[in-house]
Amino acid sequence: MAVYGYARVSTVSQARDGESLEAQTRQMSAYAASRGLDLPPDNVFVEAGVSGGVEFQCRPEGGRLYGLLQPGDLIVFPKLDRAFRNTRNALNVLHELRERKVHVHFIDLGGDVTGNGIGAIVFTILSAFATFEKERIATRIREVKQMKKAQGKFTGGRRAFGYEVVDSVKVPKPDEQAIIAEMRALRTGGASYRDIGSWLGEQRKLTFSPMGVRHILNEAR
């Protein structure tokens, strides 16, 4: 029987600083020792800078570990959210590993979640909560971006035509605003978005698709 450990951090800064990875590795080593298990350093797979939203088998180290596992092997995870942030993937992987007779231990869940019914129930419930937490964080990020946008702040991506970014705030760019005013006048006069795009190319040496023209005029309202 081989014993493996798996640690993961989702951001580049966490991977660079290494604190979280070292803490997870120490935790798994201590857990293995307390259970009389031999967890060699070479058997600890470290996933650095990979989101938990990526399915376990699709991660570089997760996929490599998944392919190595044999019947009777054991994996130690420090926490549920280090392994999964997606309930469907979590349950599918757990089911497949159980079928392959691989034991899965989560330290934060008290140990083996494949060897008894109670552990599997707890795993199912907490996997759902992990997914909920991920969705809640994503919603919060969207709300913050919407609030910043309403305040006229730059939220990332390409600079909008007609504006420049000064100290993270969108500020009107006079020369481009003048062009937008001409575009608006053409539109009011009955020109199509395609016509305005052609005019921009011929008169202002700017290339915009009809949809791009529409976006500029809508954003400039």
C-alpha positions as CSV (number, residue, x, y, z in Angstrom):
1,M,0.0,0.0,0.0
2,A,1.3,3.4,-1.0
3,V,0.4,6.6,1.0
4,Y,0.1,9.9,-0.9
5,G,-0.6,13.5,0.1
6,Y,-2.1,16.3,-1.9
7,A,-1.7,20.0,-1.2
8,R,-3.0,22.9,-3.2
9,V,-3.0,26.7,-3.3
10,S,-5.1,28.7,-5.8
11,T,-3.1,31.9,-6.2
12,V,0.4,32.6,-7.6
13,S,1.3,34.7,-4.5
14,Q,0.4,31.8,-2.2
15,A,2.5,29.4,-4.3
16,R,5.4,31.8,-4.3
17,D,5.3,32.5,-0.6
18,G,4.9,28.8,0.2
19,E,3.5,29.3,3.7
20,S,0.2,27.6,3.0
21,L,1.8,24.7,1.1
22,E,4.3,24.1,3.9
23,A,1.6,24.2,6.5
24,Q,-0.5,21.7,4.6
25,T,2.4,19.4,4.1
26,R,3.3,19.5,7.8
27,Q,-0.3,18.8,8.7
28,M,-0.5,15.7,6.4
29,S,2.9,14.4,7.7
30,A,1.7,14.7,11.3
31,Y,-1.6,13.0,10.5
32,A,0.1,10.1,8.7
33,A,2.5,9.6,11.6
34,S,-0.4,9.6,14.1
35,R,-2.0,6.8,12.1
36,G,1.2,4.8,11.8
37,L,1.3,5.6,8.0
38,D,4.5,6.2,6.1
39,L,4.1,9.3,3.9
40,P,7.4,9.9,2.0
41,P,8.1,13.5,0.9
42,D,8.2,12.4,-2.7
43,N,4.7,11.1,-2.4
44,V,3.3,14.6,-1.6
45,F,1.8,16.2,-4.7
46,V,1.8,20.0,-4.6
47,E,-0.6,21.9,-6.8
48,A,0.7,25.5,-7.0
49,G,-1.5,28.3,-8.3
50,V,-4.4,26.2,-9.5
51,S,-8.0,27.0,-8.8
52,G,-10.2,24.6,-6.9
53,G,-12.8,25.0,-9.6
54,V,-10.6,23.0,-12.0
55,E,-11.7,19.3,-11.9
56,F,-9.3,17.2,-9.9
57,Q,-8.2,14.9,-12.8
58,C,-7.6,18.0,-15.0
59,R,-5.1,19.6,-12.7
60,P,-1.4,18.9,-13.5
61,E,-0.5,17.2,-10.2
62,G,-4.1,16.0,-9.5
63,G,-4.2,14.2,-12.8
64,R,-0.8,12.7,-12.3
65,L,-1.7,11.4,-8.8
66,Y,-5.0,10.1,-10.0
67,G,-3.3,8.1,-12.7
68,L,-0.8,6.5,-10.2
69,L,-3.3,5.2,-7.7
70,Q,-3.6,1.4,-7.2
71,P,-6.0,-0.7,-5.1
72,G,-5.2,-0.4,-1.5
73,D,-3.5,3.0,-1.8
74,L,-4.4,5.9,0.5
75,I,-4.6,9.6,-0.1
76,V,-4.5,12.2,2.6
77,F,-5.9,15.7,2.0
78,P,-5.5,18.4,4.6
79,K,-9.0,19.9,3.9
80,L,-11.9,19.3,1.7
81,D,-11.6,22.5,-0.2
82,R,-7.9,21.7,-1.1
83,A,-9.2,18.8,-3.1
84,F,-12.6,20.0,-4.5
85,R,-14.8,23.1,-4.9
86,N,-17.3,21.3,-7.2
87,T,-19.8,18.9,-5.6
88,R,-20.3,16.9,-8.8
89,N,-16.6,16.4,-9.3
90,A,-16.0,15.6,-5.7
91,L,-18.7,12.9,-5.6
92,N,-17.7,11.4,-8.9
93,V,-14.0,11.2,-7.9
94,L,-14.9,9.7,-4.5
95,H,-17.1,7.1,-6.1
96,E,-14.4,6.1,-8.6
97,L,-11.7,5.9,-6.0
98,R,-13.9,3.8,-3.8
99,E,-14.6,1.5,-6.8
100,R,-10.8,1.2,-7.3
101,K,-10.5,0.4,-3.6
102,V,-8.4,3.5,-2.8
103,H,-8.9,5.0,0.6
104,V,-9.4,8.8,0.9
105,H,-8.7,10.6,4.2
106,F,-9.7,14.3,4.8
107,I,-8.0,15.6,8.0
108,D,-10.7,18.2,8.6
109,L,-13.4,15.5,8.3
110,G,-11.8,13.3,10.8
111,G,-10.2,10.7,8.5
112,D,-11.4,8.1,6.1
113,V,-14.5,9.1,4.0
114,T,-14.6,6.0,1.9
115,G,-14.6,3.4,4.6
116,N,-17.8,4.1,6.4
117,G,-21.3,5.5,5.7
118,I,-21.1,8.4,8.2
119,G,-17.9,9.8,6.6
120,A,-19.4,9.6,3.2
121,I,-22.5,11.5,4.3
122,V,-20.4,14.2,5.9
123,F,-18.3,14.4,2.8
124,T,-21.4,14.9,0.6
125,I,-22.8,17.6,2.8
126,L,-19.5,19.5,3.1
127,S,-18.9,19.2,-0.7
128,A,-22.2,21.0,-1.2
129,F,-21.1,23.7,1.2
130,A,-17.8,24.1,-0.6
131,T,-19.6,24.6,-3.9
132,F,-21.9,27.1,-2.2
133,E,-19.0,29.1,-0.8
134,K,-17.3,29.2,-4.2
135,E,-20.5,30.6,-5.8
136,R,-20.9,33.1,-3.0
137,I,-17.4,34.4,-3.5
138,A,-18.0,34.7,-7.3
139,T,-21.3,36.6,-6.6
140,R,-19.5,39.0,-4.2
141,I,-16.8,39.7,-6.8
142,R,-19.4,40.5,-9.4
143,E,-21.2,42.8,-7.0
144,V,-18.0,44.7,-6.2
145,K,-17.3,45.1,-9.9
146,Q,-20.8,46.4,-10.6
147,M,-20.5,48.8,-7.7
148,K,-17.1,50.1,-9.0
149,K,-18.5,50.4,-12.5
150,A,-21.5,52.5,-11.1
151,Q,-18.9,54.7,-9.4
152,G,-17.1,55.2,-12.7
153,K,-14.1,53.1,-11.7
154,F,-12.1,50.9,-14.0
155,T,-12.8,47.2,-13.3
156,G,-10.2,45.7,-15.6
157,G,-10.1,44.5,-19.2
158,R,-9.6,46.8,-22.2
159,R,-9.9,50.5,-21.8
160,A,-13.3,51.8,-23.1
161,F,-13.1,54.0,-26.1
162,G,-13.7,57.6,-25.0
163,Y,-12.1,57.2,-21.7
164,E,-8.7,56.9,-20.0
165,V,-7.9,55.5,-16.6
166,V,-6.4,57.7,-14.0
167,D,-5.9,56.3,-10.5
168,S,-8.3,53.4,-11.3
169,V,-11.0,55.9,-12.3
170,K,-12.4,56.3,-15.8
171,V,-11.9,59.8,-17.0
172,P,-13.4,61.2,-20.3
173,K,-10.7,61.5,-23.1
174,P,-11.5,64.8,-24.9
175,D,-10.4,63.8,-28.4
176,E,-12.2,60.5,-28.4
177,Q,-15.3,62.0,-26.8
178,A,-15.4,64.4,-29.7
179,I,-15.4,61.4,-32.1
180,I,-18.2,59.8,-30.1
181,A,-20.3,63.0,-30.4
182,E,-19.9,62.9,-34.2
183,M,-20.8,59.2,-34.1
184,R,-23.9,60.0,-32.1
185,A,-24.9,62.8,-34.6
186,L,-24.5,60.3,-37.5
187,R,-26.7,57.8,-35.7
188,T,-29.4,60.4,-35.0
189,G,-29.3,61.3,-38.7
190,G,-30.2,57.7,-39.6
191,A,-26.8,56.2,-40.2
192,S,-26.5,52.4,-39.5
193,Y,-23.8,51.0,-37.2
194,R,-22.1,49.7,-40.3
195,D,-22.2,53.1,-41.9
196,I,-20.6,54.7,-38.9
197,G,-17.9,52.0,-38.8
198,S,-17.1,52.8,-42.4
199,W,-17.0,56.5,-41.6
200,L,-14.6,55.9,-38.7
201,G,-12.3,53.9,-41.0
202,E,-12.3,56.5,-43.8
203,Q,-12.3,59.7,-41.8
204,R,-10.7,58.8,-38.5
205,K,-8.5,55.8,-39.4
206,L,-10.2,53.8,-36.7
207,T,-11.4,50.2,-37.1
208,F,-14.6,49.1,-35.3
209,S,-17.1,46.5,-36.2
210,P,-20.9,47.4,-36.3
211,M,-21.2,45.7,-32.9
212,G,-18.2,47.7,-31.6
213,V,-19.8,50.9,-32.7
214,R,-23.0,49.9,-31.0
215,H,-21.1,49.1,-27.8
216,I,-19.3,52.5,-27.8
217,L,-22.6,54.5,-28.3
218,N,-24.4,52.5,-25.6
219,E,-21.5,52.9,-23.1
220,A,-21.3,56.6,-23.8
221,R,-24.9,57.3,-22.9
